[in-house]
Amino acid sequence: MKGTKRNGITALVGALIVIVVILIGVSAYAFAYPSTTTTTTTATTTVTASGTGATTVTNTVTNTVTNTVTQTGTGVASAIGALKVGIILPLTPADNSWNYNANDAIQKLKAEFGFTLSTAENKASGTDADVPAQQWAAQGYNIVIFQGGQYQAEANTFAGQHPSIMSVCVDCTVANYSNVYRIWLDLSGGGFVLGAMAGMVSQSHKFGLVGGGDIPSIWEGHEGFIAGVTYTSPATPTITNTFEPFAWADIAGAQTTATNDYTNGADVVFSSGDGVDVGVLGAALAQPSTPQVWASNVYTNLTAILPADNKILLGSIVLDYYSPFFKAMEQFVSNTWHWGYTKVDMASGLIAVQPGPNLPANVKAAGLLLQSDIVEGLTTISFAGSSGGAPYCFVNPSDATCKDSTMTVPSGGGMPTGNMAALFSYLPPASSLP
């Protein structure tokens, strides 16, 4: 990929950037005979900048799947409508993050197809999650969604007890039974784009990261952010990386950590979801208006949900949960669901970064250019794997090759050198960014 000409975003001028995910072809699932159908789902990310010389860029990722349907009569749409689905949330949708986005997606699917839906909230652990899951199993439910990697052990145990039920495990790496349907998240691309923008706007070159549970997907987002900061920061960055002891629900702890980061000179703090987002954003909003500080969020487009936060919003890593949830249901009724697996990342079009509306135009443009390269496949991000399936540096953080210290991009672009955990196939010279 070295030296490949990018045909993505060349210039963006304006004050507002909108990312819209459009799902096309859902109606194709409402079919009668014949029982074999080919369906195409197209995720289109459209980025528009207003103003003189405005540019609109559209990236399209298309997945075509052929399924043989076992039902007769009204087809897949009606079969989905007849399902009983339960979803277990670790917190509530009030977090405007992980739980909000999952609830929003499943409610939209319910409104579209009409299936029976039950929701259990504030189930922090697998033990908590087992209670509603077993109740739903006794009531003849077909699909139980365990919304979080903390439920991985319980999702597998439940699957072994109820082989006819699809046990959807979100952000999980392990499937011990064929009826565990994994939706795996990779936040590294979103973290990298936010980190690159952070390195450009920071005046202090000091950065904080605040996470919930230290699990592979969250760790990859942090590593991506660190790589992005190192890539664009004009000075050697100082980075403080913290995982809260009470994990994703630790709003108070996250706010205290972020406040300490700002007090110690950081002007950008990256947050990785759930209640942690609430705490970090609260800390940022409580800071004086000068000097400018920035914060981020994960999973939802915060500009659309909480525009009052725009003044400190670096950007949002936005996840499309509708598509993988729909895919799981479609595969269940099509009887193609065993050992099901969906990867949610930037390259698939299921993760996109929405830059904060108050960022300088050149910073927005740079972030979207890098995002375009990842979606188009010009830049790929990968991690060396361990024998256990998790990233090697996640399992072996003390290894000298895994230290977050340096990353150098050759002047002509290409493979960065250094000992970052994330590996990049190609990056343009930072000096070439807008």
C-alpha positions as CSV (number, residue, x, y, z in Angstrom):
1,M,0.0,0.0,0.0
2,K,3.0,2.3,0.3
3,G,2.7,5.3,-1.9
4,T,-0.9,4.5,-2.8
5,K,-2.8,7.6,-3.9
6,R,-5.8,8.3,-1.6
7,N,-9.0,9.1,-3.4
8,G,-10.9,10.0,-0.2
9,I,-11.4,13.4,1.3
10,T,-9.2,16.1,-0.3
11,A,-10.6,19.2,1.4
12,L,-13.3,20.0,3.8
13,V,-14.3,23.5,4.7
14,G,-17.2,24.3,7.0
15,A,-18.6,24.3,10.5
16,L,-20.8,21.2,10.6
17,I,-20.0,17.6,9.7
18,V,-22.8,15.1,9.7
19,I,-22.3,11.3,9.6
20,V,-25.4,9.4,8.5
21,V,-25.6,5.6,8.4
22,I,-28.1,4.5,5.9
23,L,-29.2,0.8,5.7
24,I,-30.5,-0.1,2.3
25,G,-32.3,-3.3,1.4
26,V,-34.0,-4.2,4.6
27,S,-37.3,-4.5,2.8
28,A,-35.8,-7.2,0.7
29,Y,-36.2,-9.6,3.7
30,A,-40.0,-9.4,3.5
31,F,-40.4,-12.1,0.8
32,A,-42.5,-15.1,0.1
33,Y,-41.4,-18.1,-1.9
34,P,-38.8,-19.1,-3.2
35,S,-37.1,-20.0,0.1
36,T,-33.6,-19.1,-1.1
37,T,-32.7,-15.4,-1.3
38,T,-29.6,-13.3,-1.7
39,T,-29.7,-10.1,0.4
40,T,-27.4,-7.1,0.1
41,T,-26.9,-4.8,3.1
42,T,-25.2,-1.5,2.2
43,A,-23.8,0.7,5.0
44,T,-23.1,4.1,3.6
45,T,-21.3,6.8,5.5
46,T,-21.8,10.2,4.0
47,V,-19.7,13.2,5.3
48,T,-20.8,16.7,4.3
49,A,-19.1,20.0,5.0
50,S,-21.0,23.2,4.5
51,G,-19.6,26.4,3.3
52,T,-17.6,27.6,0.3
53,G,-15.9,24.8,-1.5
54,A,-18.0,22.3,0.4
55,T,-17.2,18.6,-0.2
56,T,-19.3,15.6,0.1
57,V,-17.7,12.2,0.4
58,T,-19.5,8.9,0.5
59,N,-17.9,5.6,1.6
60,T,-19.9,2.5,0.9
61,V,-19.3,-1.0,2.4
62,T,-21.6,-3.7,0.9
63,N,-22.0,-7.2,2.3
64,T,-23.9,-9.8,0.2
65,V,-25.2,-12.9,2.0
66,T,-27.1,-15.8,0.5
67,N,-29.4,-17.6,2.9
68,T,-31.7,-20.6,2.6
69,V,-34.9,-19.9,4.6
70,T,-36.5,-22.8,6.4
71,Q,-39.9,-21.1,7.0
72,T,-42.8,-21.3,4.6
73,G,-45.5,-18.7,4.1
74,T,-44.8,-15.0,4.7
75,G,-41.0,-15.3,4.9
76,V,-38.2,-13.9,7.0
77,A,-39.8,-10.6,8.0
78,S,-42.8,-12.3,9.5
79,A,-40.5,-14.9,11.1
80,I,-38.6,-12.2,12.8
81,G,-41.8,-10.6,13.9
82,A,-42.8,-13.8,15.6
83,L,-39.6,-14.0,17.7
84,K,-39.3,-13.4,21.5
85,V,-36.2,-11.4,22.2
86,G,-34.6,-10.4,25.5
87,I,-31.8,-7.9,26.0
88,I,-29.7,-7.5,29.2
89,L,-28.1,-4.2,29.9
90,P,-25.4,-3.6,32.5
91,L,-26.7,0.0,33.1
92,T,-29.6,2.0,31.7
93,P,-30.0,4.0,28.5
94,A,-29.5,7.1,30.5
95,D,-25.7,6.7,30.0
96,N,-26.1,8.1,26.4
97,S,-23.5,5.5,25.5
98,W,-23.2,1.7,25.4
99,N,-26.6,1.0,26.9
100,Y,-28.4,3.9,25.1
101,N,-27.2,2.8,21.7
102,A,-28.0,-0.9,22.2
103,N,-31.5,0.0,23.5
104,D,-32.1,2.4,20.6
105,A,-31.1,-0.2,18.0
106,I,-33.3,-3.0,19.5
107,Q,-36.3,-0.6,19.9
108,K,-36.0,0.4,16.2
109,L,-35.9,-3.3,15.2
110,K,-39.0,-4.0,17.3
111,A,-40.8,-1.1,15.8
112,E,-40.0,-2.3,12.3
113,F,-40.7,-6.1,12.7
114,G,-43.0,-6.3,15.8
115,F,-41.3,-9.0,17.7
116,T,-41.8,-9.5,21.5
117,L,-39.1,-7.7,23.4
118,S,-38.1,-7.7,27.1
119,T,-35.4,-5.6,28.6
120,A,-33.5,-6.1,31.8
121,E,-31.5,-3.1,33.1
122,N,-28.8,-2.5,35.7
123,K,-27.5,-6.1,35.6
124,A,-23.9,-5.5,36.4
125,S,-22.6,-9.1,36.5
126,G,-23.2,-12.4,34.9
127,T,-24.9,-13.6,38.1
128,D,-27.3,-10.7,37.8
129,A,-27.9,-11.4,34.2
130,D,-28.8,-15.1,34.8
131,V,-32.0,-14.2,36.5
132,P,-33.9,-12.6,33.6
133,A,-32.2,-15.0,31.1
134,Q,-33.5,-18.0,32.9
135,Q,-37.0,-16.5,33.2
136,W,-37.1,-15.7,29.5
137,A,-35.9,-19.3,28.6
138,A,-38.8,-20.6,30.7
139,Q,-41.2,-18.4,28.7
140,G,-40.1,-19.7,25.3
141,Y,-37.8,-16.8,24.2
142,N,-35.7,-17.4,21.1
143,I,-32.9,-14.9,21.5
144,V,-31.2,-13.5,24.5
145,I,-28.7,-10.6,24.0
146,F,-26.0,-10.3,26.7
147,Q,-24.9,-6.7,26.1
148,G,-21.4,-6.7,27.4
149,G,-18.1,-8.7,27.6
150,Q,-18.6,-9.0,31.4
151,Y,-21.4,-11.6,30.6
152,Q,-19.1,-13.9,28.5
153,A,-19.0,-16.7,31.1
154,E,-22.7,-16.5,31.8
155,A,-23.6,-16.3,28.1
156,N,-21.7,-19.6,27.5
157,T,-23.2,-21.3,30.5
158,F,-26.7,-20.3,29.5
159,A,-26.1,-21.5,25.9
160,G,-25.1,-24.9,27.2
161,Q,-28.3,-25.1,29.2
162,H,-30.5,-23.9,26.4
163,P,-29.2,-25.2,23.0
164,S,-32.3,-24.0,21.0
165,I,-31.8,-20.4,22.2
166,M,-29.5,-18.0,20.4
167,S,-27.2,-16.6,23.1
168,V,-25.9,-13.3,21.6
169,C,-22.7,-12.2,23.4
170,V,-21.7,-8.7,22.6
171,D,-18.0,-7.8,22.8
172,C,-17.1,-11.4,23.5
173,T,-14.2,-13.5,22.2
174,V,-15.2,-17.0,23.4
175,A,-17.9,-19.4,22.1
176,N,-17.9,-22.7,23.8
177,Y,-21.2,-23.8,22.2
178,S,-22.5,-23.4,18.6
179,N,-25.5,-21.3,19.8
180,V,-23.3,-18.5,21.2
181,Y,-23.5,-15.7,18.6
182,R,-20.6,-13.3,19.1
183,I,-20.6,-9.7,18.1
184,W,-17.0,-8.6,18.5
185,L,-15.9,-4.9,18.7
186,D,-12.7,-3.4,17.6
187,L,-12.4,0.2,18.6
188,S,-8.8,0.8,17.4
189,G,-9.8,2.6,14.2
190,G,-12.1,5.0,16.1
191,G,-9.5,5.5,18.8
192,F,-6.8,6.2,16.2
193,V,-8.8,8.9,14.4
194,L,-9.7,10.6,17.7
195,G,-6.1,10.4,18.8
196,A,-4.9,11.9,15.6
197,M,-7.3,14.9,16.0
198,A,-6.3,15.2,19.7
199,G,-2.6,15.5,18.8
200,M,-3.5,18.3,16.4
201,V,-5.6,20.4,18.8
202,S,-3.6,19.9,22.0
203,Q,-1.6,22.8,23.3
204,S,-0.1,21.1,26.3
205,H,0.7,17.8,24.6
206,K,-0.6,16.1,27.7
207,F,-3.4,13.5,27.4
208,G,-5.6,11.4,29.6
209,L,-7.4,8.1,28.9
210,V,-10.1,6.8,31.1
211,G,-11.6,3.3,30.7
212,G,-14.0,1.0,32.3
213,G,-13.0,-2.7,32.3
214,D,-9.6,-3.5,30.9
215,I,-10.8,-5.9,28.2
216,P,-9.4,-6.4,24.7
217,S,-11.8,-4.2,22.7
218,I,-11.5,-1.3,25.2
219,W,-7.7,-1.8,25.3
220,E,-7.5,-1.7,21.5
221,G,-9.4,1.7,21.5
222,H,-6.9,3.1,24.0
223,E,-4.0,1.8,22.0
224,G,-5.4,3.3,18.8
225,F,-5.8,6.7,20.5
226,I,-2.2,6.5,21.8
227,A,-1.0,5.7,18.4
228,G,-3.0,8.6,16.9
229,V,-1.6,11.1,19.4
230,T,1.9,9.9,18.8
231,Y,1.4,10.2,15.0
232,T,0.3,13.8,14.9
233,S,1.6,15.5,18.1
234,P,4.3,18.0,17.2
235,A,6.0,17.3,20.6
236,T,6.6,14.2,22.6
237,P,3.2,13.5,24.3
238,T,2.7,12.8,28.0
239,I,0.0,10.2,28.3
240,T,-1.9,9.0,31.5
241,N,-3.9,5.8,30.9
242,T,-6.3,4.8,33.7
243,F,-8.9,2.0,34.0
244,E,-11.4,2.6,36.8
245,P,-11.6,0.0,39.6
246,F,-15.4,-0.1,39.6
247,A,-15.3,-0.4,35.8
248,W,-18.0,1.0,33.5
249,A,-20.5,2.1,36.1
250,D,-17.8,4.2,38.0
251,I,-19.1,7.6,37.0
252,A,-17.7,9.3,40.1
253,G,-14.3,7.6,39.7
254,A,-14.1,8.6,36.1
255,Q,-15.0,12.2,36.8
256,T,-12.3,12.3,39.6
257,T,-9.7,10.8,37.3
258,A,-10.5,13.1,34.4
259,T,-10.5,16.2,36.7
260,N,-7.1,15.2,38.0
261,D,-5.9,14.8,34.4
262,Y,-7.1,18.3,33.5
263,T,-5.6,19.7,36.7
264,N,-2.2,18.2,35.8
265,G,-2.2,19.9,32.5
266,A,-4.0,17.5,30.1
267,D,-6.2,19.4,27.6
268,V,-7.7,16.2,26.0
269,V,-9.1,13.2,27.8
270,F,-10.3,10.2,25.9
271,S,-13.2,8.2,27.4
272,S,-14.2,4.6,26.4
273,G,-17.9,4.3,27.1
274,D,-20.8,3.8,29.5
275,G,-20.8,5.6,32.8
276,V,-17.2,6.5,32.2
277,D,-18.3,8.8,29.4
278,V,-20.7,10.5,31.8
279,G,-17.9,11.1,34.3
280,V,-15.3,12.3,31.8
281,L,-17.7,14.6,30.0
282,G,-18.9,16.1,33.3
283,A,-15.3,16.8,34.3
284,A,-14.6,18.5,31.0
285,L,-17.7,20.7,31.2
286,A,-16.7,21.8,34.7
287,Q,-13.4,23.2,33.5
288,P,-12.9,26.9,32.9
289,S,-13.6,28.0,29.3
290,T,-9.9,28.9,28.9
291,P,-7.7,27.1,28.2
292,Q,-9.8,25.0,25.9
293,V,-10.2,21.4,27.0
294,W,-11.6,18.5,25.0
295,A,-13.2,15.1,25.8
296,S,-14.7,12.3,23.8
297,N,-17.3,9.6,24.0
298,V,-17.9,6.1,22.5
299,Y,-20.9,4.3,20.9
300,T,-23.3,7.2,20.2
301,N,-23.3,10.4,18.2
302,L,-23.3,12.8,21.2
303,T,-23.8,15.8,19.0
304,A,-27.3,14.5,18.1
305,I,-28.1,13.5,21.7
306,L,-26.5,16.2,23.9
307,P,-25.6,19.2,21.8
308,A,-24.9,21.1,25.0
309,D,-21.7,19.1,25.2
310,N,-20.5,20.4,21.9
311,K,-18.2,23.0,23.3
312,I,-15.8,20.4,24.7
313,L,-16.5,17.5,22.3
314,L,-13.5,16.3,20.5
315,G,-15.6,13.6,18.7
316,S,-17.7,10.5,19.1
317,I,-16.9,6.9,18.1
318,V,-20.3,5.9,16.7
319,L,-21.3,2.2,16.5
320,D,-24.1,0.8,14.4
321,Y,-25.8,-1.9,16.6
322,Y,-28.9,-2.1,14.3
323,S,-27.0,-4.1,11.6
324,P,-25.4,-6.8,13.7
325,F,-28.6,-7.3,15.8
326,F,-30.6,-7.5,12.6
327,K,-28.1,-9.9,11.1
328,A,-28.4,-12.2,14.1
329,M,-32.2,-12.3,13.9
330,E,-32.2,-12.9,10.2
331,Q,-29.7,-15.7,10.5
332,F,-31.7,-17.3,13.4
333,V,-34.9,-17.5,11.4
334,S,-32.9,-18.6,8.3
335,N,-31.3,-21.4,10.4
336,T,-27.8,-20.2,9.5
337,W,-26.9,-18.9,12.9
338,H,-24.7,-21.6,14.6
339,W,-21.2,-20.4,15.4
340,G,-22.4,-16.9,14.3
341,Y,-19.8,-14.1,14.4
342,T,-19.9,-10.4,13.4
343,K,-16.9,-8.1,13.7
344,V,-17.8,-4.4,14.3
345,D,-15.0,-2.1,13.3
346,M,-14.2,0.9,11.1
347,A,-13.2,-1.1,8.1
348,S,-16.6,-2.8,8.0
349,G,-18.5,0.5,8.0
350,L,-20.1,-0.3,11.4
351,I,-17.9,2.2,13.3
352,A,-17.5,5.8,12.3
353,V,-16.0,8.9,14.0
354,Q,-18.2,12.0,14.2
355,P,-15.8,14.9,14.8
356,G,-17.0,17.5,17.4
357,P,-18.7,20.4,15.6
358,N,-16.4,23.0,17.3
359,L,-13.1,21.5,16.1
360,P,-11.1,23.6,13.7
361,A,-12.0,22.7,10.1
362,N,-8.5,21.4,9.2
363,V,-8.6,19.0,12.2
364,K,-12.0,17.7,11.1
365,A,-10.7,17.2,7.6
366,A,-7.6,15.4,8.8
367,G,-9.6,13.0,11.0
368,L,-12.1,12.3,8.2
369,L,-9.3,11.7,5.7
370,L,-7.7,9.1,7.9
371,Q,-11.1,7.5,8.5
372,S,-11.6,7.4,4.7
373,D,-8.3,5.6,4.2
374,I,-9.3,2.9,6.8
375,V,-12.8,2.4,5.2
376,E,-11.3,2.2,1.7
377,G,-8.7,-0.3,2.9
378,L,-5.7,1.9,2.2
379,T,-4.7,1.8,5.9
380,T,-5.2,-1.3,8.0
381,I,-4.7,-1.6,11.7
382,S,-3.9,-4.9,13.3
383,F,-2.6,-6.4,16.5
384,A,-0.4,-9.5,16.9
385,G,-2.6,-12.2,18.4
386,S,-1.8,-14.6,21.3
387,S,-2.5,-18.3,21.5
388,G,-5.6,-17.4,23.6
389,G,-7.1,-15.3,20.8
390,A,-6.6,-11.9,22.6
391,P,-4.0,-9.4,21.3
392,Y,-0.5,-10.3,22.3
393,C,0.3,-7.0,24.0
394,F,-2.9,-7.1,25.9
395,V,-1.9,-10.5,27.4
396,N,1.8,-9.5,27.7
397,P,1.9,-5.8,28.6
398,S,5.3,-6.0,30.2
399,D,6.9,-7.2,27.0
400,A,9.4,-4.6,25.9
401,T,8.0,-4.6,22.3
402,C,4.6,-3.6,23.7
403,K,5.6,-0.3,25.4
404,D,3.8,2.8,24.3
405,S,6.7,5.1,23.6
406,T,7.5,5.9,20.0
407,M,6.1,5.6,16.6
408,T,7.8,7.1,13.5
409,V,6.1,7.3,10.1
410,P,8.6,7.5,7.2
411,S,8.7,10.8,5.4
412,G,7.2,9.3,2.3
413,G,4.5,7.4,4.2
414,G,4.3,3.7,4.8
415,M,4.7,1.4,7.8
416,P,5.4,3.2,11.0
417,T,8.4,2.1,13.0
418,G,8.6,1.8,16.8
419,N,7.1,-0.4,19.5
420,M,3.4,0.6,19.4
421,A,1.1,-2.3,20.1
422,A,-1.0,-1.4,17.0
423,L,0.4,-2.2,13.6
424,F,-0.4,0.0,10.6
425,S,-0.1,-1.1,6.9
426,Y,0.2,2.5,5.7
427,L,-0.1,6.0,6.9
428,P,0.5,9.3,5.0
429,P,3.1,11.6,6.4
430,A,1.6,13.6,9.2
431,S,2.8,16.8,7.5
432,S,0.5,16.0,4.5
433,L,-2.6,16.2,6.6
434,P,-4.8,19.3,6.1
